[in-house]
C-alpha cells in the first residue's frame, strides 16, 4: 500500500473512532476528505481537509474538530508533528524513515505501484475517434485518439472495466458520397480517364487502391450500370476498406478498439424506434414546434413545423430537441440517443471524446442518457480542441494523397509513435495544442517528451556504469544513507498513485504527462548537482555503500517513469539516439 493510501486509511479509522465517541455522525459524507501534499512544502509533508469538510456534520467549527483529530494523528508511528493551520487544515510532518519505507514499497511493487481499485470494477465505455469512415486518419483525429486511449489505460489502472468503442457513422449522406467517389476510382482502375475529381466527391488518392479492388472483384459490371444497382454494394465494400485503413493507421499509435459499432446496423435493428418508445412511455416525447431561432431577425422568413420533440430541457438542456424530422426520418440526435442507450446497456459510466465541433450537442445527449437510464448511467464528454501543425514555426502544407489534410500515418512515420502520443497529452484537451515538427524532436528541456525519456535513459545508464565501476547491485542497499535532498525526490515519487487516481476520476490523462515532467525535472536537478559537487554524484568510486543507496533511489524513480509512460502508451527508452 502506498504512503498516501495508508494515511487515508488511518485517517478513515480515526474518523470511525470519532463516530464511536459520538463526536461525528455515522452518515457524515467523507467523499471530499483528502490526504494530499500541502500547497506549501514548508508546512509539512501531508495535509488533510477532514475538519473543514466534516465540521458542519459534526455540529462544530472546523478548528474544534481539528483539535479532536490532532492527538489521534500524533499517535501514528512515523508522525513527528501535527499542526492546525488557518481555519482548520491539518498539516503533518513525517520521519525520514517514512520516505525510505516508501522507496522500498516502490521498488517492491514495481509495475504494480500506482495501480488502484478505486474503480471498484465498475464498467466504463470510452468512445473515441469515431471519425466518419471516408478517408485515412488525419491529425485532426489524432489528439482525440491519444486522449481516449490514454484515458482507457488510466481507468483500467484505477480498477475500472473498460470497453473501448468506435462509432462508425455509416448511415449518412457522406457515405453515399464516398461510394460515388470509389465508383469513379473503380472506372479509373479499368482504364477510364476520369480527369479532375468533380466538386463534391472525395479527391484523395487513398481511394485508388479501393477502386482497384472493386475493379478486380467486379470487372466492368458496374461501369455503365444505374447507380441504384451499385451504390449499396460500393458503400459496403468502401466502408469496409476505409475501416481497414483506419484500423491500420490507429495501430501505428498502438490504438486498438474493442468494438466498432455501426450506425447503419443500429438503425436497421429497430433500436431507434425502441428508444423513442422508451421516452414516450415516460412522457418525455411530444409533438410540438421549435422556438424561432435567435439567429433570425424579424425580416427573416420563419415557418414553424410540427416535430417529434424530446423534453431535454427537463434534464438541463437549453430547450427541447427534435428526434424526428417533419418527413418522418430520424434526426441525427434521434439516432445518437439510441446509440448511447445501446452503450449504456452494458456500462455504468459513459465517456465520449469529441471534437470541438460537437460541443453544442453535449447537453442534449447527456439529457437523453439521463432520461433513458433513469439516472443510472452518467455521461462525461471531453471536448478536444484542434492541433495546429507547424514546421519551424511555419504552418505546414497539406497532403496531396489525403486531399486536404495531413495524415496521421505520415506524422508517425516522421517523428515516431512515442513523440506523437506524448505531445498530444502535454496540454489540457480543451486547449489548442501546437505540434511543431522541428521542436518535438529537439533534444532540450523545452521538449517534454525528450526531457522525460532522457531521465529514464540516464537512470538506465547508471546500471551499466555501476557494473563497469564494480559496484554490485546484488548486495542490499542501506537507504539510511540517503539524505533529505534525496528523500525530497521520493516525496515527489510517492505522489504518483494519487496522481493516477485523480487523473482517472477526472478523466484527464494529461495530468500524467505533467507529473512525469515535474518528476524528471527534479531528477535532472539532482543529477546535475553532481556536476558541480562530485560528492553528490549517484556513483562514487570510493563509496560503494552510498552508491548502492543512490542507485536504488534512481531505480525507484525509473520505475515511476516507466509506469507513467505505460499509461500514456509511450515506451520508456533505455538510451537516447
C-alpha positions as CSV (number, residue, x, y, z in Angstrom):
1,X,0.0,0.0,0.0
2,X,1.3,3.4,-0.9
3,X,2.0,6.1,1.7
4,X,-0.9,8.3,0.8
5,X,-3.3,5.3,0.7
6,X,-2.0,4.2,4.1
7,X,-2.6,7.6,5.7
8,X,-6.0,7.9,4.1
9,X,-6.9,4.5,5.6
10,X,-5.5,5.6,9.0
11,X,-7.5,8.9,8.9
12,X,-10.6,7.0,8.0
13,X,-10.1,4.8,11.1
14,X,-9.7,8.0,13.2
15,X,-13.0,9.3,11.9
16,X,-14.6,5.9,12.7
17,X,-13.3,6.4,16.3
18,X,-14.9,9.9,16.4
19,X,-18.2,8.3,15.3
20,X,-17.9,5.7,18.1
21,X,-17.3,8.6,20.5
22,X,-20.4,10.4,19.4
23,X,-18.4,13.3,18.0
24,X,-19.2,12.7,14.4
25,X,-22.4,11.3,12.9
26,X,-22.1,7.9,11.1
27,X,-23.8,9.2,8.0
28,X,-21.4,12.2,7.5
29,X,-20.3,12.3,3.9
30,X,-16.5,11.7,3.7
31,X,-16.2,11.7,-0.1
32,X,-14.4,15.1,-0.2
33,X,-12.0,14.2,2.6
34,X,-8.5,14.1,1.2
35,X,-4.9,13.4,2.3
36,X,-2.6,15.3,0.0
37,X,0.7,17.2,-0.2
38,X,0.4,20.7,1.4
39,X,0.4,23.5,-1.2
40,X,3.4,25.0,0.6
41,X,6.1,22.3,1.3
42,X,7.3,24.3,4.3
43,X,4.0,23.5,6.0
44,X,4.9,19.8,6.2
45,X,4.7,16.5,4.3
46,X,1.0,15.7,4.3
47,X,-2.2,17.8,4.8
48,X,-5.8,16.9,5.3
49,X,-9.0,18.9,4.9
50,X,-11.0,16.4,7.1
51,X,-12.0,19.0,9.8
52,X,-13.0,21.6,7.1
53,X,-15.2,19.0,5.3
54,X,-16.9,17.4,8.3
55,X,-17.3,20.2,10.8
56,X,-20.8,21.1,9.7
57,X,-22.0,17.5,10.0
58,X,-20.3,17.3,13.4
59,X,-22.1,20.4,14.6
60,X,-18.9,22.2,15.5
61,X,-16.4,24.6,13.9
62,X,-13.5,23.2,11.8
63,X,-10.8,24.1,14.2
64,X,-12.5,22.4,17.1
65,X,-12.9,19.2,15.1
66,X,-9.3,19.5,14.0
67,X,-8.3,19.7,17.7
68,X,-10.1,16.4,18.2
69,X,-8.4,14.7,15.3
70,X,-4.9,16.1,16.1
71,X,-3.9,13.8,19.1
72,X,-5.1,10.7,17.2
73,X,-2.8,11.6,14.2
74,X,0.1,12.3,16.6
75,X,-0.2,8.8,17.9
76,X,0.6,7.3,14.4
77,X,4.1,5.8,14.3
78,X,6.3,7.9,12.0
79,X,4.4,11.2,12.5
80,X,6.7,13.7,14.1
81,X,4.4,16.7,14.4
82,X,0.8,17.7,13.7
83,X,-0.2,21.4,13.2
84,X,-3.5,23.1,12.7
85,X,-3.4,25.9,10.1
86,X,-5.8,28.7,9.4
87,X,-9.5,27.8,9.9
88,X,-8.8,24.1,10.3
89,X,-6.4,22.5,7.9
90,X,-4.2,19.8,9.5
91,X,-0.6,19.5,8.4
92,X,1.6,16.5,9.3
93,X,5.4,16.1,9.3
94,X,6.8,12.6,8.9
95,X,10.0,11.0,10.0
96,X,12.5,10.5,7.2
97,X,12.1,6.7,7.7
98,X,8.6,7.0,6.2
99,X,10.0,8.1,2.9
100,X,12.7,5.4,2.9
101,X,10.0,2.9,3.5
102,X,8.0,4.3,0.6
103,X,11.0,3.9,-1.7
104,X,11.2,0.3,-0.6
105,X,7.5,0.0,-1.5
106,X,8.0,1.5,-4.9
107,X,10.9,-1.0,-5.6
108,X,8.9,-3.9,-4.2
109,X,5.7,-3.3,-6.1
110,X,7.4,-2.3,-9.4
111,X,4.9,-2.2,-12.2
112,X,2.1,-2.5,-9.7
113,X,3.0,0.7,-7.9
114,X,0.2,3.2,-8.7
115,X,-2.5,0.7,-9.6
116,X,-5.7,1.2,-7.7
117,X,-9.1,-0.4,-7.1
118,X,-10.9,2.9,-6.7
119,X,-12.9,2.0,-9.8
120,X,-14.5,-0.9,-7.9
121,X,-14.7,-3.0,-11.1
122,X,-17.4,-0.7,-12.5
123,X,-17.9,-0.7,-16.2
124,X,-16.8,2.3,-18.3
125,X,-17.4,2.7,-22.1
126,X,-14.9,5.1,-23.6
127,X,-15.9,6.1,-27.1
128,X,-13.2,7.9,-29.1
129,X,-12.1,8.8,-32.6
130,X,-15.4,7.8,-34.2
131,X,-14.4,9.7,-37.4
132,X,-16.6,9.3,-40.5
133,X,-15.2,6.3,-42.5
134,X,-14.5,8.5,-45.5
135,X,-10.7,8.5,-45.5
136,X,-7.5,7.9,-43.6
137,X,-6.9,9.2,-40.1
138,X,-5.5,12.8,-40.1
139,X,-4.0,14.9,-37.3
140,X,-7.5,16.3,-36.6
141,X,-8.4,12.8,-35.3
142,X,-5.0,12.1,-33.6
143,X,-5.4,14.1,-30.4
144,X,-8.8,12.6,-29.6
145,X,-7.4,9.1,-30.4
146,X,-4.5,9.5,-28.0
147,X,-6.5,11.1,-25.2
148,X,-9.2,8.4,-25.4
149,X,-6.7,5.6,-25.5
150,X,-4.6,7.0,-22.6
151,X,-7.8,7.6,-20.6
152,X,-8.8,3.9,-21.2
153,X,-5.4,2.8,-19.9
154,X,-5.8,5.1,-16.8
155,X,-9.2,3.8,-16.0
156,X,-8.1,0.2,-16.2
157,X,-5.1,1.1,-13.9
158,X,-7.7,2.6,-11.4
159,X,-9.7,-0.6,-11.3
160,X,-12.5,0.0,-13.9
161,X,-13.6,-2.5,-16.5
162,X,-13.1,-0.6,-19.8
163,X,-14.7,-1.0,-23.2
164,X,-13.0,1.0,-26.0
165,X,-15.5,1.8,-28.7
166,X,-15.6,3.4,-32.1
167,X,-18.9,4.6,-33.6
168,X,-19.0,4.2,-37.3
169,X,-21.1,6.9,-38.9
170,X,-22.0,4.8,-42.0
171,X,-25.7,5.8,-42.4
172,X,-25.4,9.4,-43.6
173,X,-25.1,11.1,-47.0
174,X,-21.3,11.3,-46.7
175,X,-21.2,7.5,-47.2
176,X,-23.1,7.8,-50.4
177,X,-20.6,10.4,-51.5
178,X,-17.8,8.0,-50.5
179,X,-19.3,5.3,-52.6
180,X,-19.7,7.6,-55.6
181,X,-16.1,8.6,-55.2
182,X,-15.0,5.0,-55.1
183,X,-17.0,4.3,-58.2
184,X,-15.1,7.0,-60.0
185,X,-11.8,5.4,-58.9
186,X,-13.2,2.0,-60.0
187,X,-13.7,3.3,-63.5
188,X,-10.2,4.8,-63.4
189,X,-8.8,1.4,-62.4
190,X,-10.4,0.0,-65.5
191,X,-8.6,2.4,-67.8
192,X,-11.1,5.4,-68.0
193,X,-9.6,8.9,-68.0
194,X,-11.6,10.5,-65.2
195,X,-10.0,13.9,-65.4
196,X,-10.4,16.3,-62.5
197,X,-12.3,14.9,-59.5
198,X,-15.8,16.6,-59.6
199,X,-16.8,19.0,-56.9
200,X,-18.5,17.3,-54.0
201,X,-16.6,14.0,-54.3
202,X,-13.6,13.0,-52.2
203,X,-10.4,13.8,-54.1
204,X,-7.8,11.9,-52.1
205,X,-5.6,9.4,-53.9
206,X,-6.3,7.0,-51.0
207,X,-9.3,5.7,-52.9
208,X,-7.3,4.5,-55.8
209,X,-6.5,1.1,-54.1
210,X,-10.2,0.8,-53.3
211,X,-11.0,1.3,-57.0
212,X,-8.5,-1.3,-58.0
213,X,-10.0,-3.8,-55.5
214,X,-13.5,-3.1,-56.9
215,X,-12.3,-3.5,-60.5
216,X,-10.7,-6.8,-59.6
217,X,-13.9,-8.1,-58.0
218,X,-16.5,-6.8,-60.4
219,X,-14.6,-6.2,-63.7
220,X,-16.7,-3.8,-65.8
221,X,-20.0,-5.0,-64.5
222,X,-21.0,-1.6,-62.9
223,X,-19.3,0.8,-65.3
224,X,-22.4,1.9,-67.0
225,X,-25.0,0.4,-64.6
226,X,-27.6,2.6,-62.9
227,X,-26.5,4.0,-59.5
228,X,-29.3,2.1,-57.7
229,X,-27.6,-1.2,-58.7
230,X,-24.1,-0.5,-57.5
231,X,-24.4,2.1,-54.7
232,X,-25.4,-0.3,-51.9
233,X,-22.6,-2.7,-52.8
234,X,-20.0,0.0,-53.2
235,X,-21.0,1.6,-49.9
236,X,-20.5,-1.7,-48.1
237,X,-17.2,-2.5,-49.8
238,X,-15.8,1.0,-49.5
239,X,-16.7,1.5,-45.8
240,X,-15.1,-1.9,-45.0
241,X,-11.9,-0.8,-46.9
242,X,-11.9,2.5,-45.1
243,X,-12.3,0.9,-41.7
244,X,-9.3,-1.4,-42.5
245,X,-7.3,1.7,-43.4
246,X,-8.5,3.4,-40.2
247,X,-7.5,0.4,-38.0
248,X,-4.1,0.3,-39.7
249,X,-3.5,4.0,-39.1
250,X,-4.6,3.8,-35.5
251,X,-2.4,0.7,-34.9
252,X,0.6,2.9,-35.8
253,X,-0.2,4.6,-32.5
254,X,-0.8,1.2,-30.8
255,X,-4.5,2.1,-30.6
256,X,-7.0,-0.8,-30.8
257,X,-10.7,-0.6,-30.1
258,X,-12.8,-3.4,-28.7
259,X,-16.0,-2.5,-30.6
260,X,-16.7,-0.8,-33.9
261,X,-20.4,0.0,-33.7
262,X,-22.3,0.7,-36.9
263,X,-24.8,3.4,-37.1
264,X,-26.4,1.7,-40.2
265,X,-26.9,-1.5,-38.2
266,X,-28.3,0.4,-35.3
267,X,-31.0,2.0,-37.4
268,X,-31.8,-1.3,-39.2
269,X,-32.1,-3.1,-35.9
270,X,-35.1,-1.0,-34.8
271,X,-33.3,0.3,-31.7
272,X,-34.0,3.9,-32.6
273,X,-37.8,3.2,-32.6
274,X,-37.4,1.3,-29.3
275,X,-35.5,4.3,-27.8
276,X,-38.3,6.6,-28.9
277,X,-40.9,4.3,-27.3
278,X,-38.9,4.2,-24.0
279,X,-39.0,8.0,-23.9
280,X,-42.6,8.1,-24.9
281,X,-43.6,5.7,-22.1
282,X,-42.1,8.2,-19.7
283,X,-44.0,11.1,-21.1
284,X,-40.8,12.6,-22.4
285,X,-41.7,12.8,-26.1
286,X,-44.4,15.0,-27.6
287,X,-45.5,16.7,-30.9
288,X,-44.6,20.4,-30.9
289,X,-42.9,23.2,-32.6
290,X,-39.4,24.6,-32.0
291,X,-38.9,28.1,-30.9
292,X,-37.9,30.7,-33.6
293,X,-34.1,30.6,-33.9
294,X,-32.5,33.5,-32.1
295,X,-30.1,34.0,-35.0
296,X,-33.1,35.1,-37.2
297,X,-34.3,38.7,-37.2
298,X,-37.8,39.9,-37.7
299,X,-37.3,40.2,-41.5
300,X,-36.2,36.5,-42.0
301,X,-38.7,34.0,-43.1
302,X,-39.7,31.5,-40.5
303,X,-42.4,28.9,-40.7
304,X,-42.9,26.7,-37.6
305,X,-43.1,23.0,-38.3
306,X,-44.6,20.3,-36.0
307,X,-41.9,17.8,-35.0
308,X,-41.4,15.0,-32.5
309,X,-39.6,16.6,-29.6
310,X,-37.8,15.2,-26.6
311,X,-38.2,17.1,-23.3
312,X,-34.4,17.5,-22.9
313,X,-35.0,20.8,-21.1
314,X,-36.2,18.8,-18.1
315,X,-32.6,17.4,-17.8
316,X,-30.6,20.6,-18.0
317,X,-30.6,21.3,-21.8
318,X,-31.4,24.8,-23.1
319,X,-34.5,23.6,-25.0
320,X,-36.4,20.6,-26.1
321,X,-34.8,18.8,-29.1
322,X,-36.3,17.2,-32.2
323,X,-35.9,13.4,-32.6
324,X,-37.8,13.1,-35.9
325,X,-37.9,15.4,-38.8
326,X,-41.2,16.6,-40.4
327,X,-40.7,14.0,-43.2
328,X,-40.6,11.2,-40.6
329,X,-36.9,10.5,-40.8
330,X,-34.7,10.4,-37.7
331,X,-32.7,13.4,-36.8
332,X,-29.0,12.8,-36.0
333,X,-29.8,13.3,-32.3
334,X,-32.6,10.7,-32.5
335,X,-30.1,8.1,-33.7
336,X,-27.4,9.4,-31.3
337,X,-29.8,8.9,-28.3
338,X,-30.4,5.3,-29.4
339,X,-26.7,4.7,-29.8
340,X,-25.9,6.0,-26.3
341,X,-28.8,3.9,-24.9
342,X,-27.2,0.8,-26.6
343,X,-23.9,1.6,-24.9
344,X,-25.5,2.2,-21.5
345,X,-27.0,-1.3,-21.5
346,X,-23.5,-2.6,-20.7
347,X,-21.9,0.2,-18.8
348,X,-22.1,2.1,-15.5
349,X,-20.4,5.2,-17.0
350,X,-20.0,6.6,-20.5
351,X,-17.2,8.8,-21.7
352,X,-17.1,10.4,-25.1
353,X,-14.1,12.1,-26.6
354,X,-15.4,14.6,-29.1
355,X,-14.1,17.3,-31.3
356,X,-14.9,20.9,-30.7
357,X,-17.5,21.0,-33.5
358,X,-19.7,18.7,-31.3
359,X,-19.7,21.0,-28.2
360,X,-23.2,22.3,-28.9
361,X,-24.7,18.8,-28.7
362,X,-23.3,17.8,-25.3
363,X,-26.2,18.8,-23.1
364,X,-28.9,17.1,-25.2
365,X,-27.1,13.8,-25.3
366,X,-26.4,13.9,-21.6
367,X,-30.1,14.6,-21.1
368,X,-31.0,11.6,-23.2
369,X,-28.7,9.3,-21.3
370,X,-30.1,10.5,-18.0
371,X,-33.7,10.1,-19.2
372,X,-33.2,6.7,-20.8
373,X,-31.3,5.1,-17.9
374,X,-33.3,6.9,-15.1
375,X,-30.0,8.4,-13.9
376,X,-28.3,5.1,-13.5
377,X,-25.6,5.9,-16.1
378,X,-23.7,9.1,-16.3
379,X,-22.1,10.6,-19.5
380,X,-19.0,12.7,-19.4
381,X,-18.0,14.4,-22.7
382,X,-14.4,15.6,-23.1
383,X,-14.1,18.2,-25.9
384,X,-10.8,18.1,-27.8
385,X,-9.5,21.3,-29.3
386,X,-7.6,21.4,-32.6
387,X,-3.9,20.7,-33.2
388,X,-2.0,23.4,-35.1
389,X,0.7,21.8,-37.2
390,X,3.9,23.7,-37.7
391,X,7.4,23.2,-39.0
392,X,9.9,25.6,-37.6
393,X,7.1,27.9,-36.6
394,X,5.5,27.9,-40.0
395,X,2.2,26.2,-40.9
396,X,2.9,23.0,-42.9
397,X,1.5,22.2,-46.3
398,X,-1.4,19.8,-46.7
399,X,-1.1,16.2,-48.0
400,X,-1.9,15.6,-51.7
401,X,-2.6,12.0,-51.1
402,X,-5.2,12.7,-48.4
403,X,-6.7,15.5,-50.4
404,X,-6.8,18.4,-47.9
405,X,-5.2,17.3,-44.7
406,X,-2.0,15.9,-43.1
407,X,-2.3,12.1,-42.4
408,X,-1.7,10.6,-39.0
409,X,0.4,7.9,-40.7
410,X,2.8,10.4,-42.3
411,X,3.3,12.2,-38.9
412,X,4.0,8.9,-37.1
413,X,6.5,7.8,-39.8
414,X,8.4,11.1,-39.5
415,X,8.6,11.6,-35.7
416,X,7.6,8.2,-34.2
417,X,4.7,6.9,-32.2
418,X,6.0,7.9,-28.8
419,X,6.6,11.5,-29.7
420,X,3.1,11.8,-31.1
421,X,1.4,10.2,-28.2
422,X,3.4,12.1,-25.5
423,X,2.9,15.5,-27.3
424,X,-0.9,15.0,-27.6
425,X,-1.0,14.9,-23.8
426,X,1.2,17.9,-23.0
427,X,-1.8,20.2,-22.6
428,X,-5.4,20.0,-21.4
429,X,-7.5,18.5,-24.1
430,X,-9.8,21.6,-24.1
431,X,-7.0,24.0,-25.1
432,X,-5.4,24.3,-28.5
433,X,-2.1,22.5,-29.0
434,X,0.8,23.4,-31.3
435,X,2.7,20.5,-32.8
436,X,5.9,21.7,-34.4
437,X,7.8,19.0,-36.3
438,X,11.1,20.7,-35.5
439,X,10.6,21.2,-31.8
440,X,9.1,17.8,-31.0
441,X,12.4,16.1,-31.9
442,X,14.5,18.7,-30.2
443,X,17.0,17.5,-27.5
444,X,16.2,20.2,-25.0
445,X,14.4,20.8,-21.7
446,X,11.7,22.6,-23.6
447,X,10.7,19.3,-25.3
448,X,8.8,17.4,-22.6
449,X,9.0,14.0,-24.3
450,X,12.8,14.2,-24.7
451,X,13.2,15.5,-21.1
452,X,11.2,12.6,-19.6
453,X,12.7,10.0,-21.8
454,X,16.2,11.4,-21.1
455,X,15.6,11.0,-17.4
456,X,14.8,7.3,-17.9
457,X,17.8,6.8,-20.2
458,X,20.1,8.4,-17.6
459,X,18.8,6.1,-14.9
460,X,19.3,3.0,-17.1
461,X,22.8,4.1,-17.9
462,X,23.6,4.1,-14.2
463,X,23.2,0.3,-14.1
464,X,25.8,-0.1,-16.9
465,X,28.2,2.4,-15.2
466,X,27.8,0.6,-11.9
467,X,28.8,-2.7,-13.4
468,X,31.8,-1.1,-15.0
469,X,32.8,0.5,-11.7
470,X,32.5,-2.8,-9.9
471,X,29.5,-1.7,-7.7
472,X,27.4,-4.7,-7.1
473,X,23.7,-4.2,-7.2
474,X,23.0,-7.7,-5.7
475,X,24.0,-6.5,-2.2
476,X,21.4,-4.9,-0.1
477,X,21.4,-1.1,0.0
478,X,21.4,1.0,3.2
479,X,18.7,3.6,2.4
480,X,19.6,5.3,5.7
481,X,22.5,6.8,3.8
482,X,20.0,8.9,1.7
483,X,19.8,12.5,2.9
484,X,17.0,15.0,3.0
485,X,17.7,16.3,-0.5
486,X,17.5,12.8,-2.0
487,X,14.4,11.9,0.0
488,X,12.7,15.1,-1.4
489,X,12.7,13.2,-4.7
490,X,11.0,10.2,-3.1
491,X,8.3,12.6,-1.8
492,X,7.5,13.6,-5.3
493,X,7.6,10.0,-6.5
494,X,5.2,9.0,-3.7
495,X,2.6,11.2,-5.2
496,X,2.3,9.0,-8.3
497,X,-0.6,6.8,-7.0
498,X,-2.8,9.7,-6.0
499,X,-2.0,11.4,-9.4
500,X,-3.2,8.3,-11.2
501,X,-6.4,8.1,-9.2
502,X,-7.1,11.8,-9.6
503,X,-6.4,11.7,-13.4
504,X,-8.6,8.7,-13.8
505,X,-11.5,10.1,-11.8
506,X,-11.3,13.5,-13.5
507,X,-10.9,11.8,-17.0
508,X,-7.8,13.9,-17.5
509,X,-4.8,11.8,-18.8
510,X,-2.7,14.9,-19.4
511,X,-2.1,15.0,-15.6
512,X,0.3,12.1,-16.0
513,X,2.4,13.9,-18.6
514,X,2.5,17.0,-16.3
515,X,3.6,14.9,-13.3
516,X,6.3,13.0,-15.2
517,X,7.8,16.2,-16.5
518,X,8.0,17.6,-12.9
519,X,9.5,14.3,-11.6
520,X,12.0,14.2,-14.4
521,X,12.9,17.9,-13.7
522,X,13.7,17.1,-10.1
523,X,15.7,14.0,-11.0
524,X,17.8,16.0,-13.6
525,X,18.3,18.8,-11.0
526,X,19.7,16.2,-8.5
527,X,21.8,14.6,-11.2
528,X,23.2,17.9,-12.3
529,X,24.3,18.8,-8.7
530,X,26.9,16.1,-9.2
531,X,28.5,18.1,-12.0
532,X,29.3,20.9,-9.5
533,X,29.9,18.8,-6.5
534,X,31.4,15.3,-7.2
535,X,30.2,14.1,-3.8
536,X,26.6,14.4,-5.0
537,X,27.1,12.0,-7.9
538,X,25.0,8.8,-8.0
539,X,28.1,6.7,-8.5
540,X,31.1,7.2,-6.1
541,X,34.1,5.1,-6.9
542,X,35.3,5.1,-3.2
543,X,31.9,4.7,-1.6
544,X,30.0,1.6,-2.9
545,X,27.5,1.7,0.1
546,X,26.3,5.2,-0.7
547,X,26.4,4.4,-4.4
548,X,24.1,1.4,-3.9
549,X,21.6,3.6,-1.9
550,X,21.6,6.3,-4.6
551,X,21.2,3.6,-7.3
552,X,18.2,2.3,-5.5
553,X,16.8,5.8,-5.4
554,X,17.3,6.2,-9.2
555,X,15.9,2.7,-9.8
556,X,12.7,3.7,-8.0
557,X,12.4,7.0,-10.0
558,X,12.9,5.0,-13.2
559,X,10.1,2.6,-12.2
560,X,7.7,5.5,-11.7
561,X,8.6,7.0,-15.1
562,X,8.1,3.6,-16.8
563,X,4.8,3.1,-15.1
564,X,3.6,6.6,-16.1
565,X,4.8,6.3,-19.7
566,X,3.0,2.9,-19.9
567,X,-0.3,4.7,-19.0
568,X,0.4,7.2,-21.8
569,X,1.2,4.4,-24.3
570,X,4.8,5.6,-24.6
571,X,7.9,3.4,-24.5
572,X,10.5,4.1,-21.8
573,X,13.7,4.2,-23.8
574,X,16.9,2.9,-22.3
575,X,19.2,5.1,-24.4
576,X,18.8,8.3,-26.4
577,X,19.9,8.1,-30.1
